[in-house]
């Protein structure tokens, strides 16, 4: 083998060495039941046709590469947004390892989370003992201020009762009786990560507003002038929440960010490990009951939480991941109406700068065709911004977007002349998107890291916006909300457009007549 300690090759070069090429060829020949190259090419070409697309869209019992994750991932996302809180997932260790690694690969930060380590015996006899021991170990080892419990498939299939289990664990002395242990059932075999986020958020508020508020006189407060803010499951939570705080400060608005995980996923390297950092305090979470209103930036991430909040007599306002001028306008006007605070001169100037930037670059974006996939609210926000730019969001696909979402997208498309040849695809996956890109090609694809395979396969350039982004670093530090966030998205789109122009005009004496230094 070519690898040796004096000249260590990385995988880019190592797997191109003759020994590895021979090994891969033998593996293919002897273990992969190969077919002749001609047959492989014939089938591959057939999968690009309208005939195959029709068969592809007719499938019902099979999902291929869904653009979503499971509920407990969203549960962990929600839980780490509260001060000193550790997510406790009632299930197997392997599941929790997935959630931790998924977030760590996106945010480039450690993600603290524990499990009840259910194995075969717990799957048969129930996980009560795992809960009793797990809560005790978590409380004593990690010293959290709160433990937020959710579930995986294993616990849900056998019907473990979290409420009863937590009560029993407290009776057994695992944690003090008054210790905060909110919970939510988050079965991974239904819904998606946005459902898990929603369930845990609702579970936290039920714990403080329906449970603890009845027994803790200190939590009986008079209404205040604050507004609550829910960001939803958001891969840009670090940049977005800091931008929202800046906007609120600019307008002199009193607020509470519910589930503020902007610090825990952006801790400094200064010699101190922070298992917990920042977050909404437990007192703030309890007193949020008495706020003036609650704003959700992602309606489909808070389908249960917002009605629960509204049932307490609080005004609720929901948006669909607003990006760009119109989306930010609507958000700021709602904040101004609720609080009585005017939109600041600072923000007004930022709006003008975004409008100016759009005008500067409109010739390069106008008429371009895009395909979008991702979470329901993000797809709506991106589609609205593209229409605002004079582009055409030709294919809009969401695996976890349902009928109500599709109707909302169609109404958006109908509201713009640029939407007349655009279509929405609810409950579809990235293999459906592949058929769309081959049979109705577009200029660019917008989505998360997994779109790079569609980029390679179909030749559709990928603009990485969404969650997760594994193969590029630090996107999560930039906001996509607010006028400044709209500017970031505009620049990302333009960068890819200009990269493609350069790539297609770089052949000397053939196409480089347009290989310009000015765009």
N, C-alpha and C positions, 0 to 999 in steps of 0.2 A: 504493500500500500504506500502511496506517496506521502502520507502524513508522518511527520517526525517532529520531535520537540524543538529542533533547531530552526525549523521552517514550517510553522503551523499555518495551514491553509484554511480560509473560511469556506463556507459551503458554496459560495459563488464559484470558486475555482476548484474545490475538492471534487465535486460531483461531475466535473468535466474531464477528469483524468481517465485514461484508457481503462484502468481496472474497474472503475465505477460504471463506465459505459457498458463494459462487457457484463458486469453483474446485473445491471438493469435489463439488458437485452435477454439474458438467461431467465430472469424472473418473468419477463413478459412471455417468453416462449414456453416455459415449462409450467407456469402456475396461473396464467391469466386467461386461459382458453382463447387464444388470439384467433382472429379471422384475417383473411387476406386484406392487404392494404386497400385494394380496389373496392372490396365490399364495405370496409369501414368508411371510405370516402363517399361511396354511394349513399349510405345511410345518413352520414353527416350532412350531405347536401340536401337530402330529402327533408331533414328536420328544419330546413330553412324555408320551406314552402308553405303556401296557403293551405294545402291539403293537410300537412302536419299540424299547422296552427289550429285548424278546426278540431282535429282529434285531441290536441293538447288542451284546448279550452273546454272540451267535453268531459274531461276526467273529473271525478267527484271523490273517490276514495283514497286519493294519493296526493300528498303535498311534496313538492320538490323545492328545496331551498327557500323556506318561508322568510319573509322580511320582518321577523318579530322574534322575541324571546319569551320565556315563560314567566308566570306571575311572581314567583319568589324573587326574581331579579329586581323587579320593580318594588317589591316589599323592602328589600335591602336598601335600595336607592332612597326610599322615603324615610326609613328609620334613621339613617346616619345623619339626617338633617336636623336632628334634635340634640341639644347639648348633652354631652356625656352619655349618649345612648349607644348601646351595642345591639345589632340585629341578632336575634336568636331564631334559627330556622329549625323547626321540628322535622327532622328527616335524616337522611344519610350524609356522611361527610363528603362524599363525592359531589353531591349537588352543590353544597356550599363552596367547595373548592372552585367549581365553575363560576359561581357568582363573583367570588373574590377576584379570580383571574380575569374575568371579563371586564370588570371595572378597572382593575389595575393596568390592563393593557391599553385601555382607552385614556384614562386620566394620568397614567404614569405615576401613580401613587399607591401605597398599600391601602387595602380596604379591610377593615376589621369586621369580622362576622364569625359567629360560632354556631355549632349545630348540636343537636341532641344525640347524634351518632347512632341512629337507629340501624340495626342489622337484622339478620334473619329472625331471631327470636322475637324482637319487637314487632316485626311485620306480622307475626302469627299471634302473639299474645297482647299486643298493644304497647305503646311507648310511654306509659305512665312513669315507670321507673327511670327511663331516660330523661324525662322532663324533670323529675325530682332531683336527680343527680346533676343534670345539666344546668339548671337554674342556680343550684348551690355553688357549683364550680365557677360559673360565670360571675356571680355576685362576689365571691371571695377572691378570685384571681385577678379580675380586671377592674373591679371597683367602679362599675358604671353608675350613673345617676338614674338610668332607666334601662330596662330590657324590653325590646319590642319583639314579640313572638309572631312568627308566620309559619307556614307549612309547605311541605313538598308533596309530590304524588303519593309517596309511600304512606305518609300519615293520613292523607285524605282517603285513599282507597280503603283503608281498614276502619275509617270513621273515628279517629281520635278526637275527643272533645277538648279543645283548648281551654275553654272557660273552666270546666270541671278539673282538668289536669292542673291548671295554675292555682286554683283554690286548694287542691290537695297538697300541692308542693308548698304552699304557704303554711298550711296546717302542719306539715312535716318539718317546717323550719328552714326550708331552702332559702327563702328570703323573708324579710319582715312582712307582717300583715299589711302595713300601709305602703309598702314599696310599690312603685309604679311599674306594672307589667301589662301594658296594652297588648292586644293581640288581634289577629285577623286570619281567617282561613283563606289560603291562597293556593288552591289546587293548580298544579302546573299543566294539567291536561285540558283545561278550558281557559279561554281568555288569552291574555298576553301580559307582557311586562307592564303595560299601562294600566291593566286591570289590577295587578298586584299593588302598584303604587296607590291607586284609588282606594283599594280595600284597607291598606295600612293607614293611610291618612284618615279615613273615616274611623278606623278603629282607635287611633290616638285621640281624636276629638270625642268619640263616645266615652272613652275612659275618663277624660278630664271633665267633660261637660255634663254627661249623664251619671257617671259613677262618682267621681271624687267631688264634684261640685255640690252634691247633695249632702256630703258629710263633712266638708271643709269650709267653715264659715269665712276663712280668709279669702276664699275664691268668690264669695258673693260680692261682686263689685258693681258699681253703677256703669252705665254705658259711657264709653270714651269716644274720642274723636279720631281714633286710629282706623286705618283700613288694613285688612288682612290681604296678603298676597300669596297665591299658590302658583308656583312655576310649572308644575307637572313634571313628568319624566323627561329630562332634557339633557342631551349630551353636551350642551354648552352651558351647563349650570354655573360653572365657575365664572365665566365672562358675563353671562346674562344677568345673574343675580347682582353682581357688582355694578353692572350698568343700571339696573333697576334702582338700586340704592342711590346711585348718583342722580338719577332722574328725580326720585322722590326728594332728595336733599335740595336739588335745584328749585323744586316747587314748594319747598318748606312743608312737606306732607309728613304727618305722623303715621308710621306704618309698622307692621309686623310681618316679616317673611316667615311663612309657615313651612318648615322643612328646609332650613338654610344649610345646604351642604357645600357652599362655595369655598369654605376654608379647609374642611377636612380633606378635600381632594386637591388642595394646593398648598400644602404645608412647606415651610422653608427648610433648607438644609443648613442648620446652625448648631448641630451637635445635640439637639434635643428631639427625641422621638415623641410624637404626639398621636396617641391612639385616638384621642378625641380632640377636635379643634373647632371652635366656633359653634354654630348651630343655634336654633331657636331654643331659648331657655324654657324649662318646664312651666315656669310661672307665666311666661308669655303665651305658651300654648293654651294654658288654662284661661287666661284673661282674654284671649282672642274671641271668646264667646260674646264679649260685651263690645266688640268693635262696631264701627258704623256700617261697614260693608266688607265683603270679601270679593276679590278679583282673582279669577283663574285665567292664566294665559293659555291654557289648553283644555278646552271644553271636554274633549273625549278622554282626557286623563282624569277627569273629576266628575264622572257621571253619577256616582253615588255620594261623593263628598259634598258637592254643592247643594243637592236637595236636602241633605242632612243639615247643613248650615242654614239653609233657607227655612227649614222647619223650626229653627230657633228665633225666627222673626227678623233675621238679618238679610239685608239686600245682597244679592249675588249677581255678579256680572262675569260673563265668560267670553273669551276670545279664542281664536284658532291660530296660535303661534304667529302673531302678527309680525310681518317682515316688510320693511319698506315704508314709503311715505303714507299711503292711506291707512295701512294697518297701525302704524305708530300714531297717526292723527287720531284715530278712533280710540285707542288706548288712553292717550293723554287727555282727550276731551271727557272721557268717562271719569278719569281720576279727578279732573277739574270740577266736573259736575257734582261728584260725591263729596268732595272735600271743601268745595268753595274756593279753592286756591287756583289762581290763574296759571296758565302755562308760562314758564319763565322766558325772559328775553334770550337767555342762553340756549334754551331748547329751540326757540323760534329760529335763531341763527343756524343751529345745526340742521334744521329742516331745510333751510334755504341752501345750505351747502350740499345736502344730498340731492336736492332737485337740480342743482347746478351740475353735479357730477353725472347724474343720469342724462342730462342734456348734452354734456360733453361727449358721452360714449354711446348715445342712442343709435347712431348709424351702424355700429358694430353688432348690436344686439337685436335691433328691429327685424322681425320676420324670421329669426332663428327658431328652429323647432327643438323642443326639449322633451325628454321622458323623465318622470319623477317617480321615486318610490320611497316608502318610509312609513313612519307613524302617521295616523290620520290628521292630526293638527298640523304637523310639520308640512305635510303635502299640501294642505290648504293654504298655509302661509306662503310657501314657495310658489305655488300656482298663482296666487293673487299678486305677488311681486313680479313674476314673469309677465303677466298680463299688463301690469303697470308699466313695464319696460317695453311693451310692444312686441314681446316674444310670444311664442305659441307653446303652451304646455300640452303637447300632443297626446302623451300617454301619462295618466296619473294613476298609480297603482299602490294599494295598501293591503297587506295581508290581514292586518287587524282592523281595517276599516269596513264597516257594515253598510246596510241599506241606507240608514239615516245619514251617514257620512257621504255616501255616493250622491244622495239627493242634494246635499249642501254643496258639493263640488260642482254638480251639474248646474245649479243655480248660479254659482260664481262664473262658470264658463259662459252661460247664457247672457250674463250681464256685460260681456265685452265682445267686440267684433273679432278680437284675436282668439276667442274661444270656440268659434263656430265649427272648426274641424278637429276639436280636441275631445278626448273620451276618458271616462273614469272607469276603473276596474277594481271593485271591492272584493275582498277575500281571495285575492290572487297572489301568486308567488313569483319568484324570480325566474322560474322556468317559463311561466307565461310571458314575462317581460322579454325573455329571449326571443320568443316567437314574434312578439310585437316589433322588436328592433330589426328583425330580418325581413318581415313582410311589410312594415310601414316604417322605414328608416327615419331617424331624426338626426339632428346635428350634434346633440350632446345629451348625456345621461347624468342625472343628479341623484346621488344616494350615498350609502355608507360604503365601507371598505369592501364588502362582498361584491359590489358592482364591478370591481377590477376584473373579475372573470368574464363578465358580460362585455367589458371594454375589450379584452383580448379576443374573445370569441366573435363578437359582431363588428368590432372596429369602431364602436361608438365611444368617443372620448368621455371619461368619467370626471365629473366635478364632485369632489368628496364633501358632502354636507349631510349630516345625520349622525346616528349612533348605531354601531360603534365605528370609530375611526382608529384602526389598529396600525395601519401602515404609513401614517403620517403623524407627526408629533405636534402637540400643543395647540391644536385647533380649538380645544375646549376652553382655552384661556381668552378667546375672542368672543365678544357678544354678537348675536345676530338680531337681538331686539333693540328697539330704539332707532333713532336716525343713524347713530354711529354703527349700530349693528347692520342696518340696511346697507351702509357704505361698505362694510366688510364683505357682505354677500355679493354686492355688485363687483367688487374688486376680484373676488375668487372666480366669478363667472367670466369676467373680462380676461383675467390671466390665462384661463384655459382656452378662450377664443383666440387670443394672440399666440399662444403656444402652438395651436393647431395651424394658424396661418403661417407661422415660421416653418413648422414641420413640412408643410405642403409646398413651400416655395424655396427650398434650400438646395436644389440640384443645380450645380454650376452650369451656366450657359443653356439651361433648359427651362427652369422655373424660377431661378433666382432674380429675375427681373422685378419680382415683387417682394424680394427678401429685404424689406426696408428697415431702417432704424427708427422711423417715425410711424406711429400708428394712430 
